[in-house]
Amino acid sequence: MNLLIIFCFICLFFLGCTNHWNTNHVLTGLDRFSEYSDVFRNKKIGIVTNHTAYDANDVHIIDVFQKMKNVKIVALFGPEHGIKGNEDAGKKIKDIQDVNRDIPIYSLYGKTRKPSPQMLKNCDLLIFDIQDIGTRYYTYISTMALAMEASAENNIQFVVLDRPNPINGKDIEGNLLEKEFSTFVGMFPVPVRHGLTIGEYAQMINGEKWLKDGIQVDLTVIKMQGWERNMWYDETGLKWRPPSPNMPNLQVALVYPGTCLFEGTNISEGRGTYQPFLKIGAPWFNENTFLLINKLLDIPGIRLAPISFTPKSIIGMSMNPKYVNLPVQGLQLAIKDRNLFKPYIAGIELVKYFYDQQKEKFEWREKHFDRLCGTDKIRKLIIEEQPMTAIKKWCEKDLDSFSNQRTKYLLY
């Protein structure tokens, strides 16, 4: 009997260890920085970062490097939403001073989006550490590209501390961005869902010579440990810190590549609620319009439900959402199988449905819709009433070539 009890305790111990390993086994680039201490030794560094850059011990990158011997932080840089991640989307942010540390914090979403020579004058090396969400039009990757470009122009080494692609690194989806639609919202010819980590994306930018005049930067990527391409963020064991005010959880990150397209229309994308991008609608729709929606669209991996909601001004999320304080009729998205769900194609299909249902009240915000899509072709195909099969085929025509192109930049 005693041997049986001991055996049971041993089994429970190893089961507990296994569960711990299964949920806490990914180390980010920041967790592994000490293995690369020679890269940083005796350097004056700048850091492009925000509130997402914590290590496994919940220590922020600024504090991590401040404790490092023979390293001096001389400048900090914040992206859209600011270095604390609490500013509204699109809000211009001013430069400030970190009075406690006596370090300037330069905004890369204010007077300039690219570090100036003056900002970089004391830097030997520039570090980038921000959690991305794996979508082409999430602006942190554009901030990284311009920081890489500035570093190359000023002969400064650039280091990326890698983090997971939260919507996995296996699935790619959507059309490639066309050159004439290159903006800060999307700069390079990649699909909307590119399946790259931030470090892999940096390597591709550099390797394909996509920076201005084909310039290349002295790039180092500090890899993660334990991350695999098929992982979703909730399988990494890492804590979810909302990368931006309207990205509160992984569910939102998963639908964002599709329902963000509603920003380019007069349909609410759910800002002003605590489930942005999971709710869409407009004041003039009748809920009966949506009763048979699942049979009509049959989008794999997701269920749609009619819903009423009223967008509100929410401090720290959205101060001026569409249709603020007006009742809205629309749809609630619920993901049933994330491995089947294709958010970008689903987003296009939903935009097409709203357009087809009430053309006289539907409005395009053409410039923004097209820059999100990286083309005007999708909007035109919807207006021409082309079937979704034709639109989907057009969106996927270049995915095989992109998949082959990205192979040499994959780190995992």
Secondary structure, 3 states (H helix, E strand, C coil): CHHHHHHHHHHHHHHHHHHHHHHCCCECCHHHHHHHHHHHCCEEEEEEECCCCECCCCCEHHHHHHCCCCEEEEEEEECCCCCCCCCCCCCCCCCEEECCCCEEEEECCCCCCCCCHHHHCCCCEEEEECCCCCECCCCHHHHHHHHHHHHHHCCCEEEEECCCCCCCCCCCECCCCCHHHCECCECCCCCCECCCCHHHHHHHHHHCCCCHHHCCCCEEEECCECCCCCCCHHHCCCCCCCCCCCCCCHHHHHHHHHHHHHHHECCECCCCCCCECCEEEECCCCHHHHCCHHHHHCCCCEEEEEEEECCCCECCCECCCCCCCCCEEEEEEEECCCCCCCHHHHHHHHHHHHHHHCCCCCCECHHHHHHHHCCCHHHHHHHCCCCHHHHHHHHCCCHHHHHHHHHHHCCC
